[in-house]
Each structure stands twice: as structure tokens, then as C-alpha cells.
Amino acid sequence: MRALSVTLALLGASTAALAQDIENGRRLSERWCVECHNIETASAKPGRVISFASIANRPDVSPDMIAAFLLLPHAAMPNPPLSRKDAQDITAFIMKMKK
């Protein structure tokens, strides 16, 4: 039982260390994403692609899918030099818009 308590405590500590930083996600989005995406509201601006709020509210999208997408090369978007943590932070920023 004691070993289980120690293991859970360690897992909790490592989870806290990996917690997403929504404000960093906002800053990164302002740097890398705002040129094409509306990162603040659900409406798309003329000539812009899907908004972050629309992405967050799609029923077929999960946080893991968004983070993985951000880390993979894709022709339709620039490929900014994001770390795994950066991708998780941007994902957290996007997912905070889910209703």
C-alpha cells in the first residue's frame, strides 16, 4: 500500500510538471497562427481558415489529435519549430474555447 501511495505521488508530481500553459499557448498562437486563424472568436474572418473555437467544438477532435497535428509536417500550414510542450500549450489554448 505504501508503494502505491509513493507511485501515485510521483505520478501526480510529473503530471503537474507537464501541465499545459494556456497563456504560453496564446502567445505562441499570436506568433504562429493568427495570420490565418481567428484565435479569439468562433467566427471566421474573410479569407481566413477555421477559427480555433470552431476547431475546439468539432465533435471529432480531441486534444491529442490537435497536438499531434501541430507536430506533423503539413502542406496547408507553415511548420513552426514547436516542441511537444509548445504543441500541448497551443492545444490547451484551443480547447479552452470548447463549449
N, CA, C and O atoms as CSV, one atom per row, in Angstrom:
chain,resi,resn,atom,element,x,y,z
A,1,MET,N,N,0.817,-1.181,0.000
A,1,MET,CA,C,0.000,0.000,0.000
A,1,MET,C,C,0.871,1.260,0.000
A,1,MET,O,O,0.562,2.243,-0.673
A,2,ARG,N,N,1.948,1.212,0.755
A,2,ARG,CA,C,2.854,2.363,0.815
A,2,ARG,C,C,3.492,2.621,-0.546
A,2,ARG,O,O,3.635,3.770,-0.965
A,3,ALA,N,N,3.876,1.540,-1.238
A,3,ALA,CA,C,4.468,1.680,-2.576
A,3,ALA,C,C,3.481,2.322,-3.537
A,3,ALA,O,O,3.867,3.146,-4.366
A,4,LEU,N,N,2.217,1.955,-3.434
A,4,LEU,CA,C,1.186,2.547,-4.283
A,4,LEU,C,C,1.054,4.037,-4.003
A,4,LEU,O,O,0.923,4.830,-4.935
A,5,SER,N,N,1.087,4.425,-2.747
A,5,SER,CA,C,0.997,5.842,-2.377
A,5,SER,C,C,2.170,6.639,-2.934
A,5,SER,O,O,1.993,7.748,-3.440
A,6,VAL,N,N,3.365,6.070,-2.839
A,6,VAL,CA,C,4.560,6.737,-3.365
A,6,VAL,C,C,4.458,6.866,-4.877
A,6,VAL,O,O,4.760,7.924,-5.429
A,7,THR,N,N,4.039,5.807,-5.549
A,7,THR,CA,C,3.896,5.832,-7.008
A,7,THR,C,C,2.885,6.887,-7.431
A,7,THR,O,O,3.145,7.655,-8.357
A,8,LEU,N,N,1.737,6.934,-6.767
A,8,LEU,CA,C,0.722,7.936,-7.105
A,8,LEU,C,C,1.226,9.350,-6.860
A,8,LEU,O,O,0.926,10.258,-7.635
A,9,ALA,N,N,1.978,9.543,-5.804
A,9,ALA,CA,C,2.538,10.869,-5.520
A,9,ALA,C,C,3.513,11.289,-6.612
A,9,ALA,O,O,3.513,12.443,-7.041
A,10,LEU,N,N,4.338,10.357,-7.056
A,10,LEU,CA,C,5.291,10.656,-8.128
A,10,LEU,C,C,4.577,10.941,-9.435
A,10,LEU,O,O,4.957,11.859,-10.163
A,11,LEU,N,N,3.558,10.175,-9.740
A,11,LEU,CA,C,2.792,10.421,-10.963
A,11,LEU,C,C,2.111,11.771,-10.914
A,11,LEU,O,O,2.065,12.481,-11.919
A,12,GLY,N,N,1.586,12.131,-9.766
A,12,GLY,CA,C,0.956,13.434,-9.614
A,12,GLY,C,C,1.947,14.563,-9.810
A,12,GLY,O,O,1.619,15.576,-10.427
A,13,ALA,N,N,3.143,14.404,-9.298
A,13,ALA,CA,C,4.181,15.430,-9.453
A,13,ALA,C,C,4.589,15.564,-10.906
A,13,ALA,O,O,4.771,16.678,-11.397
A,14,SER,N,N,4.737,14.441,-11.605
A,14,SER,CA,C,5.147,14.530,-13.006
A,14,SER,C,C,4.029,15.099,-13.861
A,14,SER,O,O,4.305,15.808,-14.829
A,15,THR,N,N,2.772,14.812,-13.533
A,15,THR,CA,C,1.652,15.376,-14.273
A,15,THR,C,C,1.615,16.885,-14.094
A,15,THR,O,O,1.369,17.616,-15.054
A,16,ALA,N,N,1.854,17.358,-12.881
A,16,ALA,CA,C,1.861,18.797,-12.642
A,16,ALA,C,C,2.972,19.466,-13.435
A,16,ALA,O,O,2.791,20.576,-13.934
A,17,ALA,N,N,4.108,18.812,-13.557
A,17,ALA,CA,C,5.227,19.379,-14.302
A,17,ALA,C,C,4.911,19.466,-15.788
A,17,ALA,O,O,5.461,20.310,-16.496
A,18,LEU,N,N,4.024,18.590,-16.265
A,18,LEU,CA,C,3.674,18.575,-17.686
A,18,LEU,C,C,2.391,19.345,-17.983
A,18,LEU,O,O,1.920,19.331,-19.120
A,19,ALA,N,N,1.822,20.009,-16.994
A,19,ALA,CA,C,0.572,20.734,-17.187
A,19,ALA,C,C,0.728,21.765,-18.296
A,19,ALA,O,O,1.770,22.405,-18.440
A,20,GLN,N,N,-0.331,21.902,-19.066
A,20,GLN,CA,C,-0.297,22.853,-20.169
A,20,GLN,C,C,-0.357,24.285,-19.650
A,20,GLN,O,O,-0.958,24.568,-18.613
A,21,ASP,N,N,0.269,25.159,-20.382
A,21,ASP,CA,C,0.316,26.580,-20.057
A,21,ASP,C,C,-0.520,27.310,-21.109
A,21,ASP,O,O,-0.046,27.578,-22.213
A,22,ILE,N,N,-1.767,27.627,-20.757
A,22,ILE,CA,C,-2.688,28.251,-21.705
A,22,ILE,C,C,-2.163,29.604,-22.168
A,22,ILE,O,O,-2.300,29.938,-23.344
A,23,GLU,N,N,-1.572,30.383,-21.285
A,23,GLU,CA,C,-1.056,31.701,-21.680
A,23,GLU,C,C,0.104,31.566,-22.664
A,23,GLU,O,O,0.217,32.361,-23.597
A,24,ASN,N,N,0.958,30.577,-22.470
A,24,ASN,CA,C,2.013,30.339,-23.447
A,24,ASN,C,C,1.390,29.915,-24.773
A,24,ASN,O,O,1.861,30.315,-25.839
A,25,GLY,N,N,0.341,29.113,-24.710
A,25,GLY,CA,C,-0.373,28.720,-25.927
A,25,GLY,C,C,-0.929,29.923,-26.662
A,25,GLY,O,O,-0.888,29.978,-27.891
A,26,ARG,N,N,-1.450,30.889,-25.913
A,26,ARG,CA,C,-1.951,32.134,-26.527
A,26,ARG,C,C,-0.801,32.881,-27.214
A,26,ARG,O,O,-0.922,33.309,-28.362
A,27,ARG,N,N,0.312,33.030,-26.493
A,27,ARG,CA,C,1.462,33.756,-27.071
A,27,ARG,C,C,1.964,33.076,-28.339
A,27,ARG,O,O,2.230,33.739,-29.341
A,28,LEU,N,N,2.091,31.763,-28.293
A,28,LEU,CA,C,2.545,31.028,-29.482
A,28,LEU,C,C,1.550,31.160,-30.626
A,28,LEU,O,O,1.948,31.297,-31.783
A,29,SER,N,N,0.257,31.119,-30.309
A,29,SER,CA,C,-0.780,31.268,-31.332
A,29,SER,C,C,-0.733,32.648,-31.962
A,29,SER,O,O,-0.909,32.795,-33.171
A,30,GLU,N,N,-0.494,33.660,-31.135
A,30,GLU,CA,C,-0.367,35.023,-31.664
A,30,GLU,C,C,0.846,35.133,-32.583
A,30,GLU,O,O,0.833,35.900,-33.545
A,31,ARG,N,N,1.870,34.382,-32.290
A,31,ARG,CA,C,3.091,34.426,-33.107
A,31,ARG,C,C,2.954,33.618,-34.393
A,31,ARG,O,O,3.348,34.078,-35.465
A,32,TRP,N,N,2.390,32.400,-34.285
A,32,TRP,CA,C,2.431,31.477,-35.409
A,32,TRP,C,C,1.095,31.266,-36.139
A,32,TRP,O,O,1.096,30.851,-37.298
A,33,CYS,N,N,-0.027,31.539,-35.495
A,33,CYS,CA,C,-1.312,31.096,-36.048
A,33,CYS,C,C,-2.253,32.215,-36.475
A,33,CYS,O,O,-3.079,32.022,-37.368
A,34,VAL,N,N,-2.138,33.391,-35.844
A,34,VAL,CA,C,-3.123,34.449,-36.023
A,34,VAL,C,C,-3.160,34.996,-37.451
A,34,VAL,O,O,-4.160,35.590,-37.853
A,35,GLU,N,N,-2.117,34.812,-38.201
A,35,GLU,CA,C,-2.114,35.304,-39.587
A,35,GLU,C,C,-3.230,34.658,-40.409
A,35,GLU,O,O,-3.789,35.288,-41.307
A,36,CYS,N,N,-3.551,33.406,-40.101
A,36,CYS,CA,C,-4.587,32.696,-40.857
A,36,CYS,C,C,-5.831,32.373,-40.030
A,36,CYS,O,O,-6.947,32.437,-40.546
A,37,HIS,N,N,-5.652,32.028,-38.755
A,37,HIS,CA,C,-6.768,31.598,-37.917
A,37,HIS,C,C,-7.261,32.732,-37.038
A,37,HIS,O,O,-6.475,33.555,-36.568
A,38,ASN,N,N,-8.579,32.770,-36.819
A,38,ASN,CA,C,-9.124,33.642,-35.793
A,38,ASN,C,C,-8.934,32.894,-34.486
A,38,ASN,O,O,-9.550,31.849,-34.274
A,39,ILE,N,N,-8.096,33.411,-33.617
A,39,ILE,CA,C,-7.779,32.702,-32.381
A,39,ILE,C,C,-8.608,33.175,-31.203
A,39,ILE,O,O,-8.446,32.649,-30.102
A,40,GLU,N,N,-9.489,34.148,-31.391
A,40,GLU,CA,C,-10.253,34.710,-30.285
A,40,GLU,C,C,-11.738,34.385,-30.324
A,40,GLU,O,O,-12.335,34.171,-29.269
A,41,THR,N,N,-12.350,34.340,-31.481
A,41,THR,CA,C,-13.795,34.121,-31.566
A,41,THR,C,C,-14.101,32.982,-32.531
A,41,THR,O,O,-13.225,32.501,-33.251
A,42,ALA,N,N,-15.352,32.566,-32.528
A,42,ALA,CA,C,-15.766,31.439,-33.369
A,42,ALA,C,C,-15.916,31.829,-34.834
A,42,ALA,O,O,-15.851,30.966,-35.709
A,43,SER,N,N,-16.111,33.094,-35.112
A,43,SER,CA,C,-16.351,33.483,-36.498
A,43,SER,C,C,-15.052,33.529,-37.294
A,43,SER,O,O,-13.993,33.905,-36.791
A,44,ALA,N,N,-15.175,33.137,-38.540
A,44,ALA,CA,C,-14.025,33.218,-39.444
A,44,ALA,C,C,-14.043,34.574,-40.119
A,44,ALA,O,O,-15.102,35.060,-40.519
A,45,LYS,N,N,-12.899,35.174,-40.246
A,45,LYS,CA,C,-12.798,36.434,-40.960
A,45,LYS,C,C,-12.677,36.136,-42.443
A,45,LYS,O,O,-12.222,35.056,-42.820
A,46,PRO,N,N,-13.077,37.073,-43.290
A,46,PRO,CA,C,-12.954,36.834,-44.735
A,46,PRO,C,C,-11.519,36.463,-45.110
A,46,PRO,O,O,-10.564,37.119,-44.693
A,47,GLY,N,N,-11.389,35.418,-45.887
A,47,GLY,CA,C,-10.081,34.981,-46.345
A,47,GLY,C,C,-9.310,34.171,-45.324
A,47,GLY,O,O,-8.154,33.819,-45.561
A,48,ARG,N,N,-9.922,33.871,-44.199
A,48,ARG,CA,C,-9.240,33.108,-43.145
A,48,ARG,C,C,-9.806,31.694,-43.075
A,48,ARG,O,O,-10.916,31.423,-43.533
A,49,VAL,N,N,-9.028,30.822,-42.500
A,49,VAL,CA,C,-9.440,29.432,-42.334
A,49,VAL,C,C,-10.194,29.263,-41.021
A,49,VAL,O,O,-10.443,30.246,-40.324
A,50,ILE,N,N,-10.551,28.065,-40.681
A,50,ILE,CA,C,-11.354,27.751,-39.495
A,50,ILE,C,C,-10.785,28.403,-38.229
A,50,ILE,O,O,-9.571,28.467,-38.031
A,51,SER,N,N,-11.689,28.878,-37.390
A,51,SER,CA,C,-11.269,29.517,-36.135
A,51,SER,C,C,-10.883,28.464,-35.111
A,51,SER,O,O,-11.267,27.300,-35.224
A,52,PHE,N,N,-10.123,28.884,-34.113
A,52,PHE,CA,C,-9.742,27.974,-33.034
A,52,PHE,C,C,-10.981,27.484,-32.283
A,52,PHE,O,O,-11.049,26.313,-31.910
A,53,ALA,N,N,-11.959,28.362,-32.057
A,53,ALA,CA,C,-13.182,27.948,-31.355
A,53,ALA,C,C,-13.925,26.885,-32.156
A,53,ALA,O,O,-14.465,25.938,-31.583
A,54,SER,N,N,-13.955,27.035,-33.463
A,54,SER,CA,C,-14.614,26.028,-34.311
A,54,SER,C,C,-13.876,24.697,-34.247
A,54,SER,O,O,-14.500,23.637,-34.241
A,55,ILE,N,N,-12.554,24.752,-34.199
A,55,ILE,CA,C,-11.760,23.516,-34.067
A,55,ILE,C,C,-12.085,22.845,-32.736
A,55,ILE,O,O,-12.332,21.640,-32.690
A,56,ALA,N,N,-12.084,23.619,-31.659
A,56,ALA,CA,C,-12.332,23.071,-30.321
A,56,ALA,C,C,-13.703,22.425,-30.216
A,56,ALA,O,O,-13.873,21.455,-29.478
A,57,ASN,N,N,-14.676,22.946,-30.939
A,57,ASN,CA,C,-16.046,22.462,-30.819
A,57,ASN,C,C,-16.439,21.407,-31.841
A,57,ASN,O,O,-17.597,20.993,-31.894
A,58,ARG,N,N,-15.494,20.975,-32.643
A,58,ARG,CA,C,-15.794,19.867,-33.561
A,58,ARG,C,C,-15.923,18.583,-32.754
A,58,ARG,O,O,-15.080,18.307,-31.900
A,59,PRO,N,N,-16.960,17.795,-33.008
A,59,PRO,CA,C,-17.156,16.574,-32.216
A,59,PRO,C,C,-16.102,15.496,-32.464
A,59,PRO,O,O,-15.912,14.612,-31.629
A,60,ASP,N,N,-15.426,15.564,-33.591
A,60,ASP,CA,C,-14.450,14.531,-33.944
A,60,ASP,C,C,-13.012,14.900,-33.568
A,60,ASP,O,O,-12.078,14.207,-33.972
A,61,VAL,N,N,-12.820,15.971,-32.805
A,61,VAL,CA,C,-11.476,16.439,-32.464
A,61,VAL,C,C,-11.212,16.230,-30.976
A,61,VAL,O,O,-12.059,16.508,-30.128
A,62,SER,N,N,-10.014,15.734,-30.689
A,62,SER,CA,C,-9.583,15.571,-29.296
A,62,SER,C,C,-8.295,16.367,-29.089
A,62,SER,O,O,-7.623,16.716,-30.060
A,63,PRO,N,N,-7.949,16.655,-27.848
A,63,PRO,CA,C,-6.683,17.361,-27.588
A,63,PRO,C,C,-5.470,16.609,-28.157
A,63,PRO,O,O,-4.553,17.228,-28.697
A,64,ASP,N,N,-5.469,15.290,-28.037
A,64,ASP,CA,C,-4.346,14.514,-28.580
A,64,ASP,C,C,-4.233,14.679,-30.088
A,64,ASP,O,O,-3.129,14.755,-30.626
A,65,MET,N,N,-5.379,14.735,-30.777
A,65,MET,CA,C,-5.363,14.908,-32.237
A,65,MET,C,C,-4.781,16.264,-32.620
A,65,MET,O,O,-3.986,16.362,-33.555
A,66,ILE,N,N,-5.177,17.303,-31.900
A,66,ILE,CA,C,-4.678,18.650,-32.207
A,66,ILE,C,C,-3.175,18.718,-31.979
A,66,ILE,O,O,-2.438,19.200,-32.839
A,67,ALA,N,N,-2.714,18.237,-30.825
A,67,ALA,CA,C,-1.281,18.288,-30.511
A,67,ALA,C,C,-0.471,17.504,-31.547
A,67,ALA,O,O,0.576,17.968,-31.997
A,68,ALA,N,N,-0.951,16.327,-31.920
A,68,ALA,CA,C,-0.242,15.522,-32.922
A,68,ALA,C,C,-0.219,16.242,-34.272
A,68,ALA,O,O,0.806,16.255,-34.954
A,69,PHE,N,N,-1.343,16.836,-34.653
A,69,PHE,CA,C,-1.418,17.569,-35.915
A,69,PHE,C,C,-0.397,18.705,-35.947
A,69,PHE,O,O,0.268,18.918,-36.961
A,70,LEU,N,N,-0.274,19.427,-34.844
A,70,LEU,CA,C,0.646,20.561,-34.800
A,70,LEU,C,C,2.107,20.139,-34.963
A,70,LEU,O,O,2.929,20.916,-35.448
A,71,LEU,N,N,2.425,18.920,-34.562
A,71,LEU,CA,C,3.809,18.448,-34.628
A,71,LEU,C,C,4.165,17.785,-35.954
A,71,LEU,O,O,5.343,17.605,-36.263
A,72,LEU,N,N,3.147,17.418,-36.742
A,72,LEU,CA,C,3.408,16.766,-38.030
A,72,LEU,C,C,3.568,17.803,-39.129
A,72,LEU,O,O,2.906,18.841,-39.100
A,73,PRO,N,N,4.438,17.537,-40.099
A,73,PRO,CA,C,4.526,18.459,-41.242
A,73,PRO,C,C,3.250,18.369,-42.078
A,73,PRO,O,O,2.704,17.284,-42.274
A,74,HIS,N,N,2.785,19.506,-42.562
A,74,HIS,CA,C,1.590,19.534,-43.393
A,74,HIS,C,C,1.706,20.683,-44.382
A,74,HIS,O,O,2.182,21.769,-44.052
A,75,ALA,N,N,1.263,20.417,-45.592
A,75,ALA,CA,C,1.446,21.366,-46.692
A,75,ALA,C,C,0.572,22.608,-46.550
A,75,ALA,O,O,0.969,23.686,-46.990
A,76,ALA,N,N,-0.591,22.483,-45.956
A,76,ALA,CA,C,-1.531,23.601,-45.909
A,76,ALA,C,C,-1.148,24.688,-44.900
A,76,ALA,O,O,-1.694,25.790,-44.938
A,77,MET,N,N,-0.218,24.383,-44.006
A,77,MET,CA,C,0.167,25.337,-42.972
A,77,MET,C,C,1.681,25.411,-42.875
A,77,MET,O,O,2.383,24.473,-43.253
A,78,PRO,N,N,2.180,26.531,-42.367
A,78,PRO,CA,C,3.623,26.579,-42.099
A,78,PRO,C,C,3.970,25.568,-41.015
A,78,PRO,O,O,3.098,25.137,-40.261
A,79,ASN,N,N,5.207,25.199,-40.938
A,79,ASN,CA,C,5.657,24.254,-39.929
A,79,ASN,C,C,6.566,24.969,-38.930
A,79,ASN,O,O,7.790,24.908,-39.039
A,80,PRO,N,N,5.953,25.648,-37.953
A,80,PRO,CA,C,6.781,26.365,-36.974
A,80,PRO,C,C,7.569,25.380,-36.129
A,80,PRO,O,O,7.162,24.229,-35.970
A,81,PRO,N,N,8.688,25.822,-35.592
A,81,PRO,CA,C,9.522,24.940,-34.770
A,81,PRO,C,C,8.933,24.761,-33.367
A,81,PRO,O,O,9.394,25.377,-32.406
A,82,LEU,N,N,7.912,23.913,-33.268
A,82,LEU,CA,C,7.236,23.703,-31.991
A,82,LEU,C,C,7.792,22.485,-31.272
A,82,LEU,O,O,8.039,21.445,-31.882
A,83,SER,N,N,7.982,22.629,-29.983
A,83,SER,CA,C,8.319,21.476,-29.154
A,83,SER,C,C,7.016,20.761,-28.802
A,83,SER,O,O,5.930,21.283,-29.052
A,84,ARG,N,N,7.127,19.586,-28.229
A,84,ARG,CA,C,5.934,18.857,-27.786
A,84,ARG,C,C,5.170,19.696,-26.755
A,84,ARG,O,O,3.940,19.742,-26.779
A,85,LYS,N,N,5.893,20.351,-25.860
A,85,LYS,CA,C,5.275,21.211,-24.842
A,85,LYS,C,C,4.552,22.389,-25.490
A,85,LYS,O,O,3.446,22.736,-25.076
A,86,ASP,N,N,5.167,23.010,-26.509
A,86,ASP,CA,C,4.519,24.107,-27.228
A,86,ASP,C,C,3.206,23.636,-27.859
A,86,ASP,O,O,2.190,24.324,-27.766
A,87,ALA,N,N,3.227,22.471,-28.494
A,87,ALA,CA,C,2.026,21.925,-29.127
A,87,ALA,C,C,0.945,21.674,-28.079
A,87,ALA,O,O,-0.232,21.932,-28.329
A,88,GLN,N,N,1.333,21.178,-26.916
A,88,GLN,CA,C,0.361,20.946,-25.842
A,88,GLN,C,C,-0.200,22.264,-25.317
A,88,GLN,O,O,-1.382,22.347,-24.983
A,89,ASP,N,N,0.638,23.286,-25.243
A,89,ASP,CA,C,0.171,24.593,-24.770
A,89,ASP,C,C,-0.805,25.213,-25.770
A,89,ASP,O,O,-1.833,25.755,-25.364
A,90,ILE,N,N,-0.506,25.144,-27.060
A,90,ILE,CA,C,-1.425,25.660,-28.076
A,90,ILE,C,C,-2.726,24.866,-28.035
A,90,ILE,O,O,-3.810,25.439,-28.140
A,91,THR,N,N,-2.620,23.561,-27.885
A,91,THR,CA,C,-3.816,22.712,-27.780
A,91,THR,C,C,-4.666,23.124,-26.593
A,91,THR,O,O,-5.888,23.216,-26.716
A,92,ALA,N,N,-4.047,23.374,-25.444
A,92,ALA,CA,C,-4.791,23.804,-24.256
A,92,ALA,C,C,-5.494,25.140,-24.516
A,92,ALA,O,O,-6.634,25.332,-24.093
A,93,PHE,N,N,-4.824,26.053,-25.203
A,93,PHE,CA,C,-5.412,27.330,-25.546
A,93,PHE,C,C,-6.625,27.135,-26.462
A,93,PHE,O,O,-7.663,27.770,-26.272
A,94,ILE,N,N,-6.486,26.260,-27.447
A,94,ILE,CA,C,-7.605,25.971,-28.356
A,94,ILE,C,C,-8.765,25.332,-27.584
A,94,ILE,O,O,-9.917,25.745,-27.721
A,95,MET,N,N,-8.448,24.330,-26.782
A,95,MET,CA,C,-9.503,23.551,-26.112
A,95,MET,C,C,-10.216,24.353,-25.016
A,95,MET,O,O,-11.316,23.978,-24.609
A,96,LYS,N,N,-9.623,25.434,-24.536
A,96,LYS,CA,C,-10.330,26.243,-23.534
A,96,LYS,C,C,-11.558,26.921,-24.153
A,96,LYS,O,O,-12.410,27.441,-23.432
A,97,MET,N,N,-11.646,26.915,-25.464
A,97,MET,CA,C,-12.782,27.524,-26.165
A,97,MET,C,C,-13.945,26.553,-26.381
A,97,MET,O,O,-14.994,26.931,-26.902
A,98,LYS,N,N,-13.746,25.321,-25.980
A,98,LYS,CA,C,-14.795,24.314,-26.154
A,98,LYS,C,C,-15.991,24.652,-25.278
A,98,LYS,O,O,-15.841,24.968,-24.098
A,99,LYS,N,N,-17.179,24.581,-25.868
A,99,LYS,CA,C,-18.412,24.862,-25.120
A,99,LYS,C,C,-19.099,23.591,-24.730
A,99,LYS,O,O,-20.153,23.628,-24.095
